[in-house]
């Protein structure tokens, strides 16, 4: 089922911030968005549940331009993101569900989630630190993906909302959780600025040498959730190289030039232009599911990683980061098995992910930037997703 969902703001947002660290509260809906087909509502009550002895809720950030971001502390998930298009109409550019149960039951566990302890893949679920080998749960064929069987997408984060534009999530990942060493104290701060930026600040400390590679796995459709394919989005990635993978999507340990290949997005190209070309790397990923080695092109004091534009909405998303890599995933494994908050199914390639990160399988690839975190060090990195209507 494919629907055109051009979302705009249709109900007042009510935030209860008397205690500053309380979630957004409404009588019936935190966000309402109208379309010609249906009315989409996020009811805060549907995000209130007890999981593993901790309470979940819905948290809403809003800036002066009426841009809004809704989060659940179940998995630290970005549930909804209302962005003004080129006419000023608000469009929900993030796909997701209208309840905690929707995320719990989804056949795709990563929609909107904060990812850890290690974003992306680790080959055969094994790595070594100081001569000691660690074994992880393999949840992606023979490999470990996004933290293992119960990565951060399945935990309930502690949440505090110090002001209407900021959400602070914290989590203690205990020594041995999913096979990783060390008690890792994680803090992620999501901020919605008045420049229409969604800023993601990550911090972590450990009491034992460990690995750390945090990211967010939002799935975007800049034309709006339920609006159809993302293949006509225009994408530019500021990377002259990428890391080729084997048939299990583990990097081969080398960089390859994008020039002359379907991976060349150094100039703006539609995502679908070359996605069906005969190419062993596209075959391995069943499309794009690869890490790009960012050039380090500076803008806003950070690396300008990518720019993507919705062909129908005119919404542009520019990504800036302090990370060395960007994983581009073109929604190749979306199988119409889940129904999103607006009623549309997660049809094939109707959303994309652009995850700022260190490289996949870095613990087993000595030439890649390290993801080792030592006691006494602070893991600290920031990424920005900036939106404009052009």
C-alpha positions as CSV (number, residue, x, y, z in Angstrom):
1,X,0.0,0.0,0.0
2,X,1.5,3.3,-1.1
3,X,0.0,6.6,-0.1
4,X,1.1,10.2,-0.7
5,X,1.5,11.6,2.8
6,X,2.2,15.3,2.6
7,X,2.1,16.1,6.3
8,X,1.5,19.5,7.8
9,X,0.8,20.8,11.3
10,X,-2.9,20.5,12.3
11,X,-3.0,20.3,16.0
12,X,-1.5,22.4,18.8
13,X,1.5,20.9,20.6
14,X,1.1,20.9,24.4
15,X,4.4,20.5,26.4
16,X,4.4,19.9,30.1
17,X,7.8,21.3,31.1
18,X,7.1,22.4,34.7
19,X,9.7,20.0,35.9
20,X,12.0,20.5,32.8
21,X,12.9,16.8,32.7
22,X,9.4,15.5,32.1
23,X,8.3,14.1,28.7
24,X,5.9,16.1,26.5
25,X,2.3,15.5,27.6
26,X,-0.9,15.8,25.7
27,X,-4.5,14.7,26.4
28,X,-4.7,12.8,23.1
29,X,-2.0,13.7,20.6
30,X,1.5,15.1,20.8
31,X,1.6,15.7,17.0
32,X,-1.1,15.7,14.4
33,X,-0.5,16.0,10.7
34,X,-3.2,16.3,8.1
35,X,-3.2,15.0,4.5
36,X,-5.8,14.5,1.8
37,X,-5.9,10.8,2.7
38,X,-5.8,10.6,6.5
39,X,-4.9,12.3,9.7
40,X,-1.8,11.1,11.4
41,X,-1.6,11.4,15.2
42,X,1.0,10.5,17.8
43,X,-0.8,9.8,21.0
44,X,1.6,10.0,24.0
45,X,-0.4,7.3,25.8
46,X,0.6,4.8,23.1
47,X,4.3,5.5,24.0
48,X,3.8,4.9,27.7
49,X,4.7,1.4,28.7
50,X,6.9,-0.5,31.2
51,X,9.7,-2.5,29.6
52,X,12.4,-4.3,31.7
53,X,11.1,-2.4,34.7
54,X,11.6,1.0,33.1
55,X,9.0,3.4,31.8
56,X,8.8,4.6,28.2
57,X,7.3,7.8,26.9
58,X,7.1,10.3,24.1
59,X,9.3,13.4,24.0
60,X,8.7,16.3,21.6
61,X,11.2,19.0,20.6
62,X,10.0,22.2,18.8
63,X,11.9,25.2,17.4
64,X,10.7,28.7,16.5
65,X,9.9,27.6,12.9
66,X,7.4,25.0,14.1
67,X,9.8,22.2,13.1
68,X,9.3,19.3,15.4
69,X,11.1,16.1,16.4
70,X,9.4,13.4,18.4
71,X,11.4,10.7,20.2
72,X,10.7,7.6,22.3
73,X,13.2,6.6,25.0
74,X,12.5,3.0,24.0
75,X,15.6,2.5,21.8
76,X,16.3,6.3,21.8
77,X,14.2,6.4,18.7
78,X,13.4,9.3,16.4
79,X,9.8,8.7,15.7
80,X,8.8,11.7,13.6
81,X,10.4,14.8,12.2
82,X,8.2,17.6,10.8
83,X,10.2,19.8,8.4
84,X,8.9,22.8,6.4
85,X,9.1,22.2,2.6
86,X,9.7,24.8,-0.1
87,X,6.2,26.3,0.5
88,X,6.4,26.2,4.3
89,X,4.2,23.2,4.6
90,X,5.4,20.7,7.3
91,X,6.3,17.3,6.0
92,X,7.1,14.2,8.2
93,X,10.4,13.1,6.7
94,X,11.1,10.2,9.1
95,X,9.3,6.9,8.8
96,X,8.2,5.2,12.1
97,X,5.3,3.8,14.1
98,X,2.6,5.4,16.2
99,X,3.3,3.4,19.3
100,X,6.0,1.5,21.3
101,X,4.3,-1.7,20.3
102,X,4.8,-0.8,16.7
103,X,8.6,-0.6,17.2
104,X,8.6,-3.7,19.4
105,X,6.9,-5.8,16.7
106,X,8.6,-4.4,13.7
107,X,10.5,-6.9,11.5
108,X,13.0,-4.1,11.0
109,X,14.4,-3.4,14.5
110,X,16.4,-0.2,13.7
111,X,13.8,2.4,12.6
112,X,14.9,5.7,14.1
113,X,17.0,4.0,16.8
114,X,20.1,5.1,18.6
115,X,22.7,2.4,17.8
116,X,25.4,0.9,20.0
117,X,27.6,-0.3,21.4
118,X,29.0,-0.8,17.9
119,X,27.1,0.6,14.9
120,X,27.4,-1.5,11.7
121,X,29.0,-4.9,11.4
122,X,31.8,-6.9,13.1
123,X,33.0,-9.9,11.2
124,X,32.0,-13.3,12.6
125,X,31.2,-11.7,15.9
126,X,34.8,-11.7,17.1
127,X,37.5,-9.1,17.9
128,X,40.6,-9.0,20.1
129,X,41.8,-6.4,22.6
130,X,45.3,-6.7,24.1
131,X,45.5,-10.3,23.0
132,X,42.2,-11.3,24.5
133,X,39.5,-12.5,22.1
134,X,35.9,-11.5,22.6
135,X,32.9,-13.3,21.2
136,X,29.6,-11.5,20.4
137,X,26.1,-12.7,19.4
138,X,25.9,-13.0,15.6
139,X,22.6,-11.6,14.5
140,X,23.3,-10.9,10.8
141,X,24.3,-14.2,9.3
142,X,27.7,-15.0,10.5
143,X,28.3,-11.4,11.7
144,X,27.3,-9.0,14.5
145,X,25.2,-6.0,13.4
146,X,24.4,-2.9,15.4
147,X,25.4,-4.2,18.8
148,X,24.1,-7.7,18.7
149,X,20.9,-9.5,19.8
150,X,19.9,-6.7,22.2
151,X,21.6,-3.6,21.0
152,X,20.6,-0.1,22.2
153,X,17.5,-0.1,20.0
154,X,15.9,-2.5,22.5
155,X,16.8,-0.8,25.7
156,X,14.9,1.9,27.7
157,X,17.1,5.0,28.0
158,X,16.8,7.4,30.9
159,X,15.5,10.7,29.5
160,X,15.6,14.3,30.6
161,X,14.2,17.3,28.7
162,X,16.0,20.4,30.1
163,X,14.2,22.7,27.6
164,X,11.7,22.4,24.7
165,X,14.5,22.0,22.2
166,X,16.7,19.5,23.9
167,X,16.5,15.8,24.9
168,X,19.2,14.1,26.9
169,X,19.3,10.3,26.9
170,X,21.6,8.2,29.1
171,X,22.3,4.5,29.5
172,X,24.7,2.3,31.4
173,X,25.8,-0.6,29.2
174,X,27.2,-3.0,31.7
175,X,30.4,-5.0,31.4
176,X,29.8,-8.1,29.3
177,X,26.6,-6.8,27.8
178,X,26.3,-8.5,24.4
179,X,29.9,-9.7,24.9
180,X,31.5,-6.3,25.0
181,X,34.0,-5.5,27.9
182,X,33.7,-2.6,30.3
183,X,30.9,-0.6,31.9
184,X,30.1,2.0,29.3
185,X,28.3,5.2,30.4
186,X,26.6,6.6,27.3
187,X,25.0,10.0,26.9
188,X,23.3,11.2,23.7
189,X,21.9,14.7,23.4
190,X,19.4,15.5,20.6
191,X,18.9,19.2,20.0
192,X,16.6,21.0,17.6
193,X,18.1,24.4,16.7
194,X,16.3,27.4,15.3
195,X,18.4,26.9,12.1
196,X,16.3,23.8,11.4
197,X,19.1,21.5,12.5
198,X,18.7,18.2,14.3
199,X,22.0,17.9,16.2
200,X,23.2,14.7,17.7
201,X,26.0,14.8,20.4
202,X,27.4,11.5,21.6
203,X,29.5,10.9,24.7
204,X,30.8,7.8,26.4
205,X,33.3,6.7,29.1
206,X,34.4,3.2,30.1
207,X,36.1,1.5,33.1
208,X,37.7,-1.1,30.8
209,X,39.2,-1.0,27.4
210,X,36.4,-1.5,24.9
211,X,34.9,-0.6,21.6
212,X,32.5,2.3,20.9
213,X,30.9,3.4,17.6
214,X,27.5,5.2,18.2
215,X,25.1,6.5,15.6
216,X,21.4,7.0,14.8
217,X,19.5,4.9,12.3
218,X,16.7,7.2,11.2
219,X,15.1,6.2,7.9
220,X,14.3,9.2,5.7
221,X,12.0,10.0,2.9
222,X,12.2,13.7,2.2
223,X,8.9,13.7,0.2
224,X,7.2,12.5,3.4
225,X,6.4,9.1,5.0
226,X,4.3,7.1,2.6
227,X,5.1,9.2,-0.5
228,X,6.7,6.3,-2.5
229,X,10.2,5.6,-3.7
230,X,13.4,7.4,-2.7
231,X,15.0,6.5,-6.0
232,X,14.3,9.9,-7.4
233,X,15.9,11.7,-4.5
234,X,19.0,13.5,-5.5
235,X,22.1,12.6,-3.5
236,X,25.6,14.0,-3.2
237,X,28.2,12.3,-0.9
238,X,31.5,14.1,-0.4
239,X,33.6,11.1,-0.7
240,X,36.1,10.0,-3.4
241,X,36.4,6.5,-1.9
242,X,34.3,3.8,-0.3
243,X,35.1,0.5,1.4
244,X,34.1,-2.5,-0.8
245,X,32.6,-5.5,1.0
246,X,32.4,-9.2,0.6
247,X,29.1,-11.1,0.1
248,X,28.3,-10.8,3.9
249,X,28.8,-7.0,3.7
250,X,32.1,-7.0,5.7
251,X,34.7,-4.6,4.3
252,X,37.6,-6.2,2.4
253,X,40.0,-3.9,4.3
254,X,40.8,-1.5,1.4
255,X,39.5,1.7,0.0
256,X,38.3,1.9,-3.6
257,X,37.8,5.0,-5.8
258,X,34.2,5.8,-6.6
259,X,35.1,7.4,-9.9
260,X,33.7,5.4,-12.8
261,X,31.5,3.3,-10.6
262,X,27.8,3.5,-9.5
263,X,29.2,4.7,-6.1
264,X,30.2,8.1,-7.5
265,X,28.0,10.6,-5.9
266,X,30.6,13.3,-5.8
267,X,28.2,15.3,-8.0
268,X,24.5,15.2,-7.4
269,X,22.8,12.2,-8.9
270,X,19.4,10.5,-8.5
271,X,19.7,7.4,-6.2
272,X,18.1,5.2,-8.8
273,X,20.1,6.2,-11.8
274,X,22.7,3.4,-11.5
275,X,21.3,1.2,-8.7
276,X,20.4,-1.6,-11.1
277,X,23.7,-1.6,-13.0
278,X,25.6,-4.9,-13.1
279,X,28.1,-4.5,-10.3
280,X,29.4,-7.0,-7.8
281,X,29.2,-4.5,-5.0
282,X,25.6,-3.6,-5.7
283,X,24.9,-7.3,-5.9
284,X,26.5,-7.9,-2.5
285,X,24.4,-5.1,-0.9
286,X,21.3,-5.7,-3.0
287,X,21.7,-2.0,-3.7
288,X,23.6,0.6,-1.7
289,X,24.6,-0.6,1.8
290,X,28.2,0.7,1.9
291,X,30.5,2.9,4.0
292,X,31.8,6.0,2.2
293,X,35.2,7.5,3.2
294,X,34.5,11.1,3.7
295,X,36.8,13.7,2.2
296,X,36.9,16.0,5.2
297,X,35.3,18.9,3.3
298,X,34.8,21.5,6.0
299,X,31.6,23.4,6.6
300,X,30.1,24.7,9.8
301,X,33.3,23.6,11.5
302,X,32.6,20.0,10.6
303,X,32.9,17.6,7.7
304,X,30.2,18.1,5.1
305,X,29.2,14.5,4.5
306,X,26.3,14.6,2.2
307,X,23.4,16.5,0.7
308,X,20.1,14.9,-0.3
309,X,17.0,16.5,-1.9
310,X,13.4,15.2,-2.1
311,X,12.2,15.5,-5.7
312,X,8.6,16.2,-4.7
313,X,9.0,18.3,-1.6
314,X,12.1,20.3,-2.4
315,X,13.4,19.6,1.1
316,X,17.1,19.4,1.3
317,X,19.0,17.6,4.1
318,X,22.6,18.4,4.6
319,X,24.7,16.2,6.9
320,X,27.7,17.4,8.8
321,X,29.8,15.2,11.1
322,X,33.0,14.7,13.0
323,X,33.0,11.0,12.0
324,X,35.2,9.6,9.2
325,X,32.5,7.6,7.5
326,X,28.9,7.6,6.2
327,X,26.9,4.4,5.7
328,X,24.5,4.9,2.8
329,X,21.6,2.3,2.8
330,X,19.0,2.5,0.1
331,X,16.2,0.5,1.8
332,X,17.0,-2.7,0.0
333,X,15.5,-5.0,2.6
334,X,12.2,-3.2,3.1
335,X,9.6,-5.9,2.4
336,X,6.1,-4.3,3.0
337,X,5.8,-6.2,6.3
338,X,5.3,-3.2,8.6
339,X,2.6,-0.5,8.6
340,X,3.9,3.0,9.5
341,X,2.1,5.7,11.5
342,X,0.4,7.2,8.5
343,X,-0.9,3.8,7.2
344,X,1.7,3.2,4.5
345,X,3.7,0.0,4.4
346,X,7.5,-0.1,4.4
347,X,7.6,-0.9,0.7
348,X,10.9,-1.6,-1.1
349,X,13.2,1.4,-1.2
350,X,10.7,3.9,0.2
351,X,13.2,5.2,2.8
352,X,17.0,5.6,3.1
353,X,19.5,5.8,5.9
354,X,22.6,8.0,6.0
355,X,24.5,7.0,9.2
356,X,27.5,9.0,10.4
357,X,30.0,6.5,11.9
358,X,33.4,4.9,12.0
359,X,33.9,2.2,9.5
360,X,32.4,-1.3,9.7
361,X,34.5,-4.0,11.2
362,X,37.2,-1.5,12.3
363,X,38.3,-3.8,15.3
364,X,39.5,-6.4,12.7
365,X,40.8,-3.9,10.2
366,X,44.1,-2.3,11.4
367,X,44.2,0.2,8.6
368,X,40.8,1.7,9.5
369,X,40.3,4.5,12.1
370,X,40.3,2.9,15.5
371,X,37.1,2.5,17.6
372,X,38.9,1.5,20.8
373,X,38.0,3.5,23.9
374,X,40.3,3.4,26.9
375,X,39.6,4.2,30.6
376,X,40.2,7.8,31.2
377,X,39.2,8.8,27.7
378,X,35.9,10.3,26.6
379,X,34.3,9.2,23.4
380,X,32.8,12.4,22.0
381,X,31.4,13.1,18.5
382,X,28.7,15.2,16.9
383,X,26.6,15.1,13.8
384,X,24.1,17.6,12.3
385,X,21.2,17.0,10.0
386,X,20.2,20.4,8.6
387,X,17.0,21.0,6.7
388,X,16.0,23.6,4.2
389,X,13.4,24.1,1.5
390,X,14.7,25.1,-1.9
